[in-house]
Structures are given as C-alpha cells and as structure tokens.
C-alpha cells in the first residue's frame, strides 16, 4: 500500500531553516521537535488566533544568519544606554563588555554550558506553542543577563533587534534575572531595516526576585512588510515591581504574547501599551496576569488608534487564584477608529476564584468626537490639526507613563515622521 505523507505549511517553512547550533540539552531539543512534528501553524479556528492570520509568516522562503556588512551603522534609541545590537539573530556588542556597570553580567547563550542552558530552558518548554517551539529548535542565539543583589544600574540596558535582509528569520531568546533588591531598566527595540518578509520570532524570560524593580520599554518600529511574534514570560517574587511599556508604531504583522506570573505577595505589576496603525498593518496583543499570591496590585492600560485598513486585536486576561485575597487588579482597553475600514477586536477578561478582591475591566471603541473637532476648528486649527491634537491627547495617557526621556523623544520622532503628528 502506498504511504501518503501530508506535508504541512510548517514542514515547508522548517525545510528552509538550520537547526540550532546552541548546545541545548538533547532532551529539550527532542521535546520541541516532537511538538513541531505534531502540529502546524495556527489558524483562525483556534481561539487564541481567531483574529490573526499567519499566512505571511508561513509563506516566507526563510534564510538565517546572514552576516551584516562591516560598514553598517545601526540605530540607537538611548545614546547613554549600555547597548547590544542583535543583528540577523546574532548579538553584536556596541558597548564593550568591560564597560558594563559592576554587578551586571551578560553572556551569549552560545557561550553558556549545558548545565546553564538546562536551567534556563527547563521551564520554558512547558506548554509551548508552535512559535515558541520554533524559537528553541532553530535558535540563532540570545543573551543571559543577570543583575546582582542590591545593584542599581545608572543607565538602561538596550537590546536592539534588526534584520537587514529580505526573508531573514531570526529566532532569538533572552533571559533576564534581577536578583533580590536590584533595580534596572531595559529598552528592547525591534527596528528591522529589511524591506519585506523579514521575521523576528523572539522570546524573553524575566525573573524579578524579592524587592527587585524592573522596567522594560519595548518599542516595535519595523519597516513595512516585516513580521514579529514576541513571547514574554515574567515571574515576580515577594515585594517586587515590574513595569512594561509596549509601543507598536510600525510593522506589517505584530503578535505580542505577554504572560506575568505574580508568584509573591505585595507585588506591583504595570502593563501599558499603545499601538498606532495605518495601511494594512495588523497588531495583536495578548496579555495574561496571573495572581497566585495575596496582597498585590496590577494595572493594565492599552490604547490603540487605527487608520486606513489596519486591524488591532486586544485580548487581556487576569486570573485571581483561590488563595490570592486582597488583590487590586484593573484592566482597560480604549480604541479610536479613524476610518470606516479600520477594525478592532477587543476582549478583556477576568477569571476570579477569590472573594476579597477589587477587580475591574473595560473596553471602549469609537471615533473622534466631531463636536470636539468643530470646537478646535472654530479656534483656528485646521481639521487635520484638530484631529491630530485629539488623537495625541487620547494616546498620551499611555506614552506619558514612559519615564525615559530618550525613549519618549524617539517615539515623538517616529510619530512625526510616520504619521505627521506632534505630541
């Protein structure tokens, strides 16, 4: 009898990739390959991907590891930050390693031994999806960053991702560990300059230890036609504070999966996001805040502005476990549609198993207030200026939460160049 072999889109995509050269433990490699052998790219029939099609990713004739030319100059967001560029999946030390502040240790995954990699990846493989499995099986490289106990860093650590060629696929993983009582901030940027069909599949694992404070400003400003899937897993211990600001201003297809496990008491968690879209851009934010311990606060604010035929997706979920009493959890998603062809799909969710909590969620979608536009025009503004002013006021609730002035200036420059807006 003739054997029929069904070739999936994922099989074709994988045929262009080179298995990771990182010395990962064999059991981990076998497990992720088993996941990939038994699945395909997600479809809209799956609830988590209901509003996001990944056909553009599946259609890439992928290539990996293209070395950039020596004379390439790479963009920098914060000139004072300790900077590492990750170019076509390979870390390039823009700030020399011996210039890092005392108490900060950074090494590439390719330089880690097998025992270190086992410790880093053993939790990462639990319940992974197809993109997380691809990230590990075809891992290009990544960074392992630790901040020692009670160390406060004077300037941010800046990780800037760039793909410089078409059809470039970069599978990158980073691990950040902020030890007890430490304080650090990070800038993580996706700034690919390739014209089209570049795909960054990134993974970030963050551990915020007892009484540590960690802030991440995450900026996604890819050129048109480039694609991003980003998976982040954050774990918090007692008394820790974690803040992430996710700002998406460009990129053809962007999917952000952010999961925060609040596994300590007296923690504070802040999630802020802004997405400003035009053309056919598609941005999908999926967030989970899992409160496992009592006496914690979480605040989530995401705002979007959609123009032309762009599409936004927001799915935020807050869990409050049975023993997690005295939780204050607030979630809000607001959206403005600037054209009749723009779309937003918003789904905030609460799943509460404790009874002594204060939790709320909400979602609003609308267009600009025409009376407000008329009021501003009556005072001498053009219609375009009036609309831009109202949009800026709407989105500033999120952007004003960014404390790094260099990051704020970078965002303002992008808003001016891409949208013609002044904030």
Secondary structure, DSSP 8 states (H G I E B T S, - for coil): --------HHHHHHTTS----S---HHHHHHHHHHHHT-----TTSGGGTT---HHHHT---B------TT-----S-TTSEEEEEETTEEEESS-GGGS-TTEEEEEGGGS-HHHHHHHHTTTTTT--HHHHHHHHT--EEEEEEE-TT-B-SS-EEEEEE--STTBEEEEEEEEEE-TT-EEEEEEEE----SS--EEEEEEEEEE-TT-EEEEEEEEE--TT-EEEEEEEEEE-TT-EEEEEEEEEE-SEEEEEEEEEE-SSS-EEEEEEEEEE-TT-EEEEEEEEEE-SSSEEEEEEEEEEE-TT-EEEEEEEEEE-TT--SEEEEEEEEEEE-STT-EEEEEEEEEE--SSEEEEEEEEEE---HHHHHHHHTTT--HHHHHHHHHHHHHHHHHTT---HHHHHHHHHHIIIII----
